[in-house]
Amino acid sequence: MKLVDSSFLVDYARGDAAAIAYLTAHDAEEIGASIIVLSELYRGLMITQDMTQAEAMSKYEWVEPVAFCNASAAEAAAIYVELRAEGELINKSDIYIAGTARALGVPLVVGDDDFHAIEGLDVETYRT
């Protein structure tokens, strides 16, 4: 399994060539997203596209929802402490997303470098 960040899913929905190529190259792998990512996406679609909740959810039904559980919470807390000590804090939602990926030991697929400061997190960038 690979977890994807909202940047990947937004780019994919917009027809971004890099996101489409990445997904095609990893077609045999399960693609998941933290429920935090899915919440961000649903909110965005409901506001910007005036979609209903059901319409927003159906847009990404091919993505496996991954729960934010106790192990994810503990890992997110550890990431926060690490980043705080280094003076490199990032968005709290991103810390929860990274905590989920690191707790599961799976790669996090992103389109930016917000996550690269997190030690022990396997980050894959779909943009070249």
N, C-alpha and C positions, 0 to 999 in steps of 0.2 A: 504494500500500500504506500501511496504517496499522499501527503496532505498538501492542499493548495491554498494559497492566500487569496484574499478577495481581488487583488490586482490581477491575478491570473484569470479568474472567472469573469471579471469585467472585460478584460482584453479579449478573451475567447468569445464572449457574447457580441463584442463589437467587430468580430472578424479579423482580429490581429493575426497576421501571418505567423509570427513567432509562437504565439500561444497555440494556434492550430497545429503547427508543425510539431511542437513539443507533445501535445496530446496524441497526435497520430503516431509519433515515435514510441510512445508508452501505452499504446492501445491495449496491450495484454495485462496491464497493471490496474489494480483497483485505485480509483481516485477518490479521496475523501476530503472533507473540509470540516473544520471545527464548527460546532453549532454557533460559535461566536462569529465566524466568517459568514455563515449562512444568514444569521440575523442582520449583519451589516448589509448584505446583498438584498435581502427581502425588503428591508427598510428603504434602501435606495430605489428599488424598482417601484415600490408603492408610492413613493414621493415623486420621483422624476418621471415615471412612466404612467402614473395614475392606475397602477395595477391593483387588483384585489389581492388579498393574502393568498388565496388559492392559485391565482395566476402567477404570482411571484414564486411560490413554492414549486409549481410545475416546470418553471424555466430551468431549474437545476435538479430535477429529479434523478438525473444520471449520476449525481455526486452522492457518495455515501456520507451521511451525517455522522460525525464523530463527537461523542459526548465530552463535555468538560467535567471530568470526574475528580475524585479525591487525589489520585496520583498526579493528574494534570495540575491541580491547584497547588500541590506541594512543589512540583517542578517549577511552576510559574513564580512561586514565592522565592525559590532559590535563584531563579534568573533575575528577579527584581533586586535581590540582595547583591548579587554579583555585579550587575550593571550599575547599581547605586554606588558601590565601592569604587568602581572605575570612573564614575562621573559620566556615564554614557546612557542614561535612561532613555527609553523609547516609549511610544504610546502604550498605555496599559493593555489595551485590547491586543496589541501585537505581542506583548509579554504572555498573555493567556494563550494565544495561538501557538507561540513558540513552546510554551510549557506543555501543551498537548502533544506536539510533535516529538519533543525531547523525551517525554514520559513514555511514549509508544516506541521510541527508537526508530522513527521513520523520517524520511526526507521531507522538508518543507519547501515547496516550489513557489518561488517569489519572482517579482519583476523588478525589484529595487534592492538597495543594499541596507535596508533598515535592520535586517536580522543578522548581518555578518559579524557583529560584535559579540554575539552570544556563543560562548564556548560550549562545545559538545553538541551543538545543533547542526545536523546535516542539512545544509542549504543548497538548493539547486535553483539556478537562475535560468529562466527560459528565454530571456533576451540575450543577444550576443553583443 
